[in-house]
Amino acid sequence: MGRVQHFEIRLSNSRVIYSPGEPLTGTVILRLAGALPYKAIKVNCFGSGGVSNKVNETSWNIEEQYFSSTLSLADKGTLNAGEHSFPFQFLLPASAPSSFEGPFGKVIHQVRAVIDTPRFSKDYKCSKVFYILAALNLNEIPGIEQPNVVSTTKKFSYKLVKTGNLTLSVTSDLKGYIVGQVINLHTDIMNKSGKDTAAVVASLIQKVAYKSKRSIYDLRTIAEVEGSAVKAWKHAEWKEQILVPALPQSLLQGCSLINIDYYIQVSIKNPDVVVTLPIYIGNIAVNREHLNPSSSVTENPSMLVPSAPPADEDTASGYHPMDNISIPTKCHSQQQHSPFSYAPGLSFQGNQTEPDSSGSPNHPTLCLSTGATVPYYAEGAVVPLSTAGSLILPPEYSTWGYPYEAPPSYEQSCSSANSSISNGN
């Protein structure tokens, strides 16, 4: 067992999550069975990040260090048998990025202690991981309170000789949300053809970019809602909601190796029509008190019901009035959430081990969410819940290899609506 019976780092009040710029205090605890000569006892607080080309690698291709500070707790001497404690304090830098862990990289923050022993003797080391959660104030993003509106029109052929148009328009009530908030979606589908469409699907998608020698993209479907098909010559309206589960915030500011984006994707597979709405996930909600009532999701003036089919429609089809209908939702694939009022700490079972947060009356329970996430706190009694949301990755952008091309940017996705109007199958 040796002379060192117990060697650990305890953070004050069993706290494990901090904000940038906060002081971090704790104590190094040491229990000895006999006298231990030493040259120095030091404690180091550091933050670093790294990315790799392979899943769950322990060594990184590229690394970066965000901060590192070392304190000397004791100079050369001898410690007697018994228990010893050495308090310490660090000031976390204001520029420190949030903690993050994904399949191809991570941002990690630790406190490490070392007992430097005389020559030919074994050095003793221990470490303690803590988490940093930086604030992303959505109110600082220009236009965040405005509705997100995207529309596209697809011309397609059916029954060999006939052509039709499908217009897909999607509006969200805001451009930014926090964990536990509801995304309100309003979808208009104008099927100006004699063919029924496939089901309409709305998805909340996370895109994480790992920047190594060649960028790797990890796409995850966080939540999914499926609506019914749209019959021929119908103008359909679909109103749905998606609950934002526990997720790391957008951007991951302060880290140059990993970037996180989110977007809402609404699609119909037959005919193939897709629109994407870029959104932000933060932890300070949009101040709705200053919102203009007219900015809420209302009737889109561009969604006018035509009095006749388009000029290039098959003339043999004759006149077809457009009927207005409301389509139902067929199914949800949404991560379940804990039944408590305040939801920045939605709790899900994960594969990671929860740091010990017991004995801390001043801080709520620490929860880890699924996927590439950072921990969040939950208030009240928390019961871990399994997730119903499946992991869906497009095959060309799977996490198991390089994509042949980078996924389109938000700007490219939104601007594709203009080009798709003039392109047919």
N, C-alpha and C positions, 0 to 999 in steps of 0.2 A: 504493500500500500504506500510505503514511503513516508517521508516526513510531512508532506503536504497532504492533509486529509480532505480539505475543502478549499476551493479557490473559485470565486465567482464575482460577477459585477451585478450590483443591484441599482437600478435607477430609482430615483426618489418617487415615493407614492406608487410604486409599481407601474409607472407611466411608460408607455411604449410608442406614443405618437406625438409629434411636435410640429410646430410651424416654423418656417424660416425666420431667423432673427431671434428666436427664443433661447434662453439659457437652458442647458441640459446639466442636471446635477445627479450625483449618485455616489456610491461607495464601493470600494473594492474590499471584499471580505475574504479573509485568509485564516484557516485553522490548521495548526501544526501539531504533529505528534512529538516533535523534538526540535532542537535548535537548528536554525537554517541560516547559514552565512549567505550574503548576497552582495552584489556590486551596485545594483540599483533596482528600484521598483518604479515602473513607468506605466502611464495610461495614455492611449492614443484614440482620438476621435476623428473619423474620416468618412468621406463619402466618395463613391466611385461608380462608374458605369462601364458596361462592356457589351459587345455584340459578337455573335458567332455565325458561321455558315451552316451549322448543324443544330438539330433540336436538342435542347437541354444539355449543351456542352458545359463542362466545368472550366474550361480555358477559353479565353476570348481572342478573336482575331484583332480587334481594335478595342482599346480601353481609353478612358479619360478619368481624371481625378478632379473632384469638385472642391474638396477642402481636406486638410489634414493638420491636426494640432496635437502636440504631445506635451504632457506634464510629467515632471519627476515627483513622485510621491515620497520617496525615501532615498537617501544616499547610502553609500557603502556602510555595511554593519552586519549585525547578526540579530535575527528574530528569535525570541524564546518560544518554547512550546506554549500552545494556547491559541486564543482567537485574537486576530488583529483586524482593524478596519482603517481604511484610508479614504477620506472623502475627496471628491473632485468636482470641478465645474468647468463647463465649456460654453461658449457662446456660438450658437449655430449661425452660419452666414446667411444674410438675407437673400442671397442668390442661389441657395441650395435647391435643386430640383426635387420634385415629389418622388417618393419611392415607387418602384415599378418592377414587376417581374413578368416576363413573357417567355415563349418557347425559344426565342433567338437572342435574348438579351435581358439585362436587368439594370436597375439603378438601386444600389444598396448603401445603407448607412449603418456603421457599426462603432462600438467602443471596444477597444482591445487593451488588455492589461498583460504585462510581462514581468516576471521576476528574473532578472539577469544574475545568474549565479557565477561563482568563480570558475576558472578554467577547469575543464574536464568534468564539470558537473552539468546536470540537466537543467536547462531553462524551463520555466513553467509559464504557460500561456492560457488565457481564457478570453472569450469575447461575448458581446451582447449586441444583438441586432435591434435597432429602433427604426421607426418610420417617420418620414417627413411628409406632410400634406400641405402643399402650397395652395394658396387661395387663387382661384380663377374667378374674378368678378365679371359676370356676364354683362353688367351695365357699362363696362369700359369698352365693349366691342361695338363699333359704330353700326347702327341699324339693327341691333339685336332684337329690339322690341317689335320690329315690323314683321308682317306675315311673309312666309317663304312661298313663292309662287313659281311653278314651272309647268310649261305646257308644250306638247309636241303632237304633230299629226303624221300619221303613217298611211301611205297609199299602198294597197295590196290587191292581188288578183285572187279570184276564186271561181270555181266552176269553169276553168279554162279561159273563158272569154269575158268574164265580168270583172269589174274593178270596183273598189270601194275605198272609203277613207275612215280612219279611226282617230279621233282626237282624244288624248288623255291629258287632263289638267289636274294638278295636285296642289293643294294649299295647306300649309301648317300654320298654326296660330302665332308661333314665334320662331326665331332662329336660334334660340339657345334655351337649355333646360338644365335642371339639377336632378340629382338622384332622388327618386320617389315622385317626380313630377310627371304629369300626363301630357303626352303629345297628342294634340287634337288634329286629326287629318280630315280634309274635305276633298273628295275625289269626284271629278266629273268625267264621264265617258260618253262620247257621242259616236255611236256605231252607225255610220252612214253607209250601210251595205246590207245585202240580203243574207249575210252569214252571221251566225252566233259566234261570239268570242269565247275564249277560254276564261277561266276564273282570274280575277284580279287579286294580286298579292302585294301587301305592304310589309316592308322589312326594315328594322333598325339594324344597321351594319356598322361594325367597327373595323377600321383599317389601321394597322400598325406597320410603320415603315422602319426597318432596321438597316442602318446605313453602314455597310461594310465596303469591301472593294467593289462589290456589286450589291445593290439594294435588294432586300428581301421583303416581301409584303405578306402580312398575315391578315386575311379577311375572315371575319366571324359574323354570322347572323345572330344577333343578340335576342331579337324578338321578331315574331312573324304573325301576320293576320291575313286570313284568306277570305275574300268575298266571292259572291256568286258570279256566274257568267252574265254577259249582256246579250240579250236577244237582238235579232236583226231589226234595224230601223228603230232603235231605242236610244233615248238620252237618259243615261242612268246617273244617279247620285248615290255616293257611298260615304257615310260618315263613320269614322272609327277612331279609337284611342289606343295608344301604346304607352305602357308604363315604363319609365326609365329605371332599370335595375341598378344595383351597385356597380359602378364603372369608374375607371380612372378618368380624370378630366382631360379635355382636349389639349393638344399641343405639347405637353410635357416640357414646359419652359425651363431653361437652364441646362437641358441635355441636348447635345448636338448629334447624338447617335440614334435616338429613337424619337419618332413623331407619331402622334395619335390623332386620327380624324374619325368623325362620325357622319353618317348621312342616312336619310330615309330614301329607300328605293321602292317605287311602285311600278309593277310590271304586269303585262299580259303576255302569255306565251304564244297565243294564236289569235290574231297576228302578233308578231313579236314587237312589242312596244315597251319601252322602259324610260322612266324619268327618275332623276335623283335630286334630292334636296339636301345640300350641305347644312349641318347643324353643329352647334357647340354643346358640349357637356361641361358644366362648371360646378362650383360649389357655393356661389353666391347668386341667388336667383334674380331674374329680371324684375325690376321694380314696376309692378303693374299699376301703381297709383298714378304714374305719369303717362300711362298709355292713352292714346286717342281712341275713343269708342269706335270710331270708323275704321281703326286698324285691325279690329277683330275679324275672324273668319266669317265672311258674309258671302252673299251671292256674287259670283264673279261676272262683271258686266260683259266679259268676252264670251261667256257661255250662252250665247243666244241660239234658240232653236231655229234652224233654217226652215223656210217655207217651201223649199224644193231641194231635191238632191243636187250635188255639185254638177257643174257643167260637163265635167269629163266622165261622169257616171254613165253606165250603159243606158242608152236612150230607150232600149226595149223594156227596161225595168219600170218606166213610167214614173208617175208622181207618188212619193212615199212620205206621208207626214211623219214627223218624229214624235213619238210618245214619251212623256216624262215618267220615269219610274224610280223607285228607291230600291237598291239591291241589298239583300241581307248578308250578314257575315256567317261563313260556314264554319270556321274553326280558328282558334288562337293557339300560338306556340310561344308562350311568354314565360319568362322566369318568374316563379312565384315569389311573393314578398311576405314579410312578416306582418302580422296583424297589429301594428301599433301606429300611432298617429304621426310621429315624426320619422321620416324614412331615409335620412342620409346614411343609415347603417343597415340596409337590407341584408339579411343574413342568408348565406347559402353554404351548403357543404362543399368543401374544397379538398384538394389533396395536400395542401400545405398544413403545417402544424401551427396552431394558434399560439402566439406568445402569451405568456402568463400575465393576465391583467387582473388577477384576483387581489382582493385586499385594497382596492382603490375606490373608496366611496365617492371621490370627486370626479371620477371619469366613468362614462358608460361602458358597456361591454364591447370588447373589440371583436369585429366580425370580418371575415374574409369572403369576398365574393368570387364567383367562378371566373375562369378565363384569365387574361392578362390584366391583373388588377392590383390595386393597393388596398390596404385595410381601411375600413370606415368604422366609426363608432355608432352604436345603436343605444337609444335610451329605452328604459323599461325592460321587462322580462323578454329575453330573446330565445326563441326555439329554432335551431337550424332546420331549414326546409330544403328538400331536394329541388332541383331545377327541372322544369319541363321543357326548357328551350334546348333544342338540339344544335350541335355545332355543324354548320353548313359552309363548306368552302368550295368555291368554283374550282374545277380540276386544274385549270390552267394557272391558278394562283394559289395552289395548296401550300401548306406549311412544310411539305416534305421535300421541296426542291425549289430551284430558282424559277420564277416566272419568265416566260420568253419576252414579255413586254410588261412594263409597269402599268398598273391600273390607271385609268384616266383620272386626271385631277378634277376637282370640283368645277373649275372653270370650264374644262373641256366637256364634262358631263352636262352642265347646264347649257352650254352653247351648242351642243349637238342637236338641240331641239330645232334650231333654225335650218340646219342642213337636212334633217330628216323630213321636213315638210315637202321638199322637192324630190326626195328619193323614193322610188317604189321598189317592190320586189322584182 
